[in-house]
Amino acid sequence: MIRFLIKILLFWLLFIGLVFSITYYQCQKVVKGKQFQNHNNEESLIITPKNEHFDYLILGISHARNFSRHHNHQRVESILEVNMLNYGKGAGKGSIANQHNFFKYFLSRHNSADNIFYVITMPMFFSNIMDANAYTYENEIFSPKFFFILLFGPEVNKGEKMYNYLRSKYNTRWKKYGTWSANINENALSEIDTAAISNGFRLAYVKGLEMDAFERNKRYLIKTIELAQKNGINISFLITPTLFGEWPGHDMVIKFLDELEQQYNVKTYNFCCVYLDKVEYFADHHHLNTPGVIAFTEEYLKPIVEENKNKNQKDSNR
Amino acid sequence: MLFNSIVFFVFLSIVFLIYWLFRNKLKVQNIIVLVASYFFYGWWDWRFLSLIFISSIVDYSIGLALSQVDKSSKRKLLLFLSVSANIGILGFFKYFNFFIDSFSSFVQFFGFNPNIPSLQVILPVGISFYTFQTLSYTIDVYRKQIEPTKDIIAFFAFVSFFPQLVAGPIERAKNLIPQFLKRRDFDISLANDGMRQMLWGFFKKLVIADNCSVYVNEIFGNYHSHTGGTLLLGAVLFGFQIYGDFSGYSDIAIGTGRLFGFNLMQNFAFPYFSRDIAEFWRRWHISLSTWFRDYIYIPLGGSRGNREMQFRNVLIIFLVSGFWHGANFTFIAWGAVHALMFIPLLLAKKNRQHTDCIEHRDILINPWVIGKVIITFLLVTVAWIFFRMPTLGGALHYIEIMGQSIFTKPTKQFLILQQAFFYGIIIMLVFEWINRTRKHGLQIGRWPTIVRWFIYLSIAFFIFMFGNFNQVEFIYFAF
């Protein structure tokens, strides 16, 4: 019996070893010689360095990603006079769970950060479909370490996600893997279209406000806060502007964030209504375009960063 | 619970470990099997566990009653009760709407409008399989071929044994019940071969069947818009799909059984290497064809009697076999087509000319053997069209278009040669050819260790790379 179990174990070890080595080799072959940076691609693992320090780590979904798309990354860094790494993930592939996993990966490579800006968008709390997206990691480069983070980390539909993470490296599409970025920064809205807003809500909340997803994501977010605080990283939440003000579920999330402030001393900066009439700052009704990102960074982020700098200065003087 | 799901792997690992923790406690092991089997089935729909329970309790009680009764009329009554209960349940869940609709159409033909409402009956997974399994027990007890078991746990576990509960092999009581009654020790060579057979089953299911199904669905679903060559390709691919699916299931089931120390009967013996239809039926779904042989064909007189009787018996057996597969005239037509292909062999007394495997020297001496294999495969392929199409008219139309435009340029290229599953089919044929005298295609326990492990890992990698993991249900779950 023991011999049989050892054989089974050996088979799985050899099989996993084989799959990992071939996948790893396959990945490296494709990315070799290509320069992946935060501003020219939408994936997280490929831009994660080793043993580096950042002033800011940005987490969130597409609204976070916008701070890096199309050289916005350099613009924001220059305005704030900080260096930052952005893990925001758009295209329906971002979730609170995967941001947690990327953050864990960041730490596992002995990187450090002073602050986290966690860009909160309400739909990321309420959608089971978004949380279960099996293709979340298909464009991420293969890393055995990240595979194990996924295995033990929080996730919905974990098996399929892990399988697609591995198998996507054999798709013909992967052979063309290169730099890319969602092209929304140059667009500017001319007017508010209420029909488009309603349609956007339908896409973001396919099944309305799913309370089981909310409860689950609350737990995952707390895990991220605890991990950050355990590593001495100051975490604060940002709610970026939209043209419609508050997303469905806003009050519930704000109430939860208030509770977090009480419990973990984490601040929330709510800017959802600051640009209600500034259509020229938006690529659509809730994504800032490049002028919007620049204006928002100068007007609202810079004071927070300054405040954090002063606070850090005081802490270090003490 | 599907074999091709992660849940099954977790379930199997847990049950396997718990089961062998109690290696010296037969009763406990049987209880574990029983609980695991009900859990396995209940995962799909717990409500239908009641049907398995009713079937089990009826046949267990009737079996015991038969052992206490000698009077022929009483014995017949008990047998009648068992058959009525089992066939009654099966008939209601599987054939009720078919008979209502057929009756309705029939009387409408004569100008009446009966307006009989049909019911929304869900077909319980595997009902045809376990019903036949329990029936065989009662019939064998009635015939005094086996003693009825008094061990209720063993009997219930026999009826619901999870590896073969939903799609066979349809086990015989005389093979399986004694295995539940005797002490089972862990046999490493049996378990090793079980794992090999499971691996082979997953390869056939995930790489071949589920990938073929994508093309088969497209071709059969839009057969009007394709030319004959494509339709033939569709039928050939369906032949491989159903073989990969069903024999793959059987391999996984038998392999799983072996992990628990059980030897289940062989259900497929490389049927696509058959040299005529009679041989095909000795190699395809063996547990069902031998069931029909033992409980219907032989009681009807078998091949004894005059030509008319033989003709009648063969026709009955094939029609019933077709009808067993589903409540649709297409399945009956499928059975009839096979009967028509079988009867000439019977009349020429050539239905038992190929009872052994093809040997290498046969092919070297007589290449016509290969021709016979290919012709048999093509005949079986054409018959599959009836099996696959939803209507009889559709099947005939499919064959008509196929015949009329077989050499016409295809309207759509499928580039099958560029698909990995095509090479999967070749790998399957090569391995099954090499091992055609054995129980399954990957019975390579005597090969050198390094070669064996290289093959295991390559097959597992092939499954990982090219398997279809969308958890496609097994075709025979519908029967």
Boltz contact constraints between the chains, C-beta under 6 A:
constraints:
  - contact:
      token1: [A, 1]
      token2: [B, 186]
      max_distance: 6.0
  - contact:
      token1: [A, 4]
      token2: [B, 188]
      max_distance: 6.0
  - contact:
      token1: [A, 4]
      token2: [B, 191]
      max_distance: 6.0
  - contact:
      token1: [A, 14]
      token2: [B, 457]
      max_distance: 6.0
  - contact:
      token1: [A, 15]
      token2: [B, 457]
      max_distance: 6.0
  - contact:
      token1: [A, 15]
      token2: [B, 460]
      max_distance: 6.0
  - contact:
      token1: [A, 18]
      token2: [B, 457]
      max_distance: 6.0
  - contact:
      token1: [A, 159]
      token2: [B, 6]
      max_distance: 6.0
  - contact:
      token1: [A, 170]
      token2: [B, 465]
      max_distance: 6.0
